[in-house]
Amino acid sequence: MRERGDMDTGLYRTMRLIRRFEERAIELVHAGEIIGGIHPYIGQEAIAAGVCAALRDDDVITSTHRGHGHVLAKGADPVRMLAELTGRATGLNQGRGGSMHAADFGKGIYGANGIVGAGGAIATGAAWAAVKEGSDRVAVSFFGDGAVNQGVLLETFNLAALWRLPVLFVCENNGYATTLTVAQAVAGSITARAEAFGIPAVSVDGTDAVAVLTAARDAVARGRAGGGPSFLEATAYRFDAHHTWEHKARVRYRADEEVAAGRSRDPLDVLGVGLPEGVRAELDAQVEATLAEAVAFALDSPRPDPARALDHLYATGLRGRDGTGLLDTAVR
Amino acid sequence: MARLSYLKALQRALADEMARDDSVCVLGEDIGVGVNNVTTGLLAKHGPARVVDTPLSEQAFTSFATGAALAGLRPVIEFQIPSLLFLVFEQIANQAHKFSLMTGGQAKVPVTYFVPGSGSRSGWAGQHSDHPYGLFAHVGVKTVVPATPEDAYGLFLTAIRDDDPVVLFAPAGALGVRGDVDLDALGPVPLGVGRVHRAGTDVTVVAVGHLVQAALGVAEQLADQFSVEVFDPRSLYPFDWDGLAASVAKTGRLVVVDDSNRMCGIAGEILATAAEQMRLTVPPKRVTRPDGAVLPFARELDLAVQPQQDQLLTAVQEVCKSSR
């Protein structure tokens, strides 16, 4: 039982970290400290936490526009992550990526991605590289229900299955592609799309972190053993807006009753009610302390130097011509 | 010295790099058989783990290569048709190219995309005959267009070794070019360094890719009237602006010949930069495909929208005769 207890505690801590990270980030959006807004992951925390708990540090993930949960669950430092969101030089990406491109290659995090469905082929290529070097690393590509209508992702399913690559496709079905429902957008079933390529596919309750972890472990074990790709559909409800612009735009596409019903099954409570007395409060307090540190660090951090806006444009250090007169064009 | 064709030079460069560096692998359609004669023999030598015949899924295998590159490999992708680059523009311009900056320098994407037979191959019509090198230069993807066998070899080598994505256009009109080369002296050609194929003092002709041959032809035709310098940028991005400036400083006159569409094309960029930064003694000219050209099928129509040596001759004569 102790093992189960440790597992539950770890999953809960990750979910709580993501939840509170998102809530603090939304505050910072409203305060004008995070420009451009974010896509909150609130309500889907059990999916990132469960899947990433089945992974090693050297495993690879690709994420989405709604990526904070995956990046945090895979082990990125929340302090440097928040510094990235606030556009600071101390951020994970030195302020060059922001919410939609947060990455930490040292942790196998090949980045959030601004284009729906774009991470699938990248993860699959990374899985191929792992096989070629004789490693049993796996790659996971997270995407939403909207991505199953992207042709490149369907092409990728074919490559992954054809070449039996150790990749896990995780479809987070939160019911909506921005405002379009799955019923309006997806013909047939989501899992059937993977099954059509011979990829084993299962659906799990994406609010149950333990169920997600159990399914992910099976898939990851299959990948490590050379059994090829797997597909996991995890259903959950997005508690907040598609993007924080909705907080101002006040678009209405979900009935109040539906939102209330969705929020009534909170993944943190699904797991949290089973935690021993006092443990949950202790974990919550730890997360608060981490995030207090993260916010303070982010807001105290220096902003990047405008003259170096295009540093890192080329891995080789190539410098193009300036266009605004503001850049330091000296080769570094 | 040995006789080497442009196509053989490409083949040799890829074979040499694969033999030298285990992280180099090649992906593409029908490359096992080698229908374009560049990947010939590689499957037998290196096996299917490094020479990967892909299904017709250009978008997937282009980003697949990005993922492999992020994980440490050095993939080379062959595209049979230049217009396929439109299909994967997202995967190259919006994904592979942006990783380094967006990640704050954490990631590099050393992928080479090459098109053996870019531009018109006569009779392949609207969807197989484009020359979209300017698009890649515009978004900042390293872009090379070699004109000679030794440059085809050297630039292909450099592209594969470069830590950033590089697109290599091998124009159909250049594939048959042969040259006497010292095989032992073949080696990498740096990006952003142009080449003066023929020195001159009256006018600088900047020629891209296969049009270098046309420019050399014009220089010879006009040899007893004007001294024509033929400047081949070799790589369009980065571009050898210093090399061009040195040539224009000498001649004061400029003509650009570029087998791509006129609007927002590389020729326009070259003229604009010359006008901003170089001392031109007379207005420059460019010879290009027309605005928005879609190559029509019939031979007369196909030829009517591609720059030819005759039009370059006329442009050079006009620029040379115009008064200061």
Interface residues (C-beta under 8 A of the other chain):
Chain A: V60 T62 G91 L92 N93 Q94 G95 R96 G97 H101 A103 D104 F105 G106 Y110 G111 N113 I115 A118 G120 A121 I122 A123 T124 G125 A126 A127 W128 A129 A130 K132 E133 A139 G151 V152 E155 T156 N158 L159 L162 L310 D311 H312 L313 Y314 A315 T316 L318 G320 R321
Chain B: C25 A49 T54 P55 S57 Q59 A60 F61 T62 S63 F64 A65 T66 G67 A68 A69 L70 A71 G72 L73 P75 E90 Q91 N94 Q95 F99 S100 L101 M102 T103 G104 G105 Q106 A107 K108 V109 P110 G140 K142 D162 D163 D164 L191 G192 Y237 P238 W241
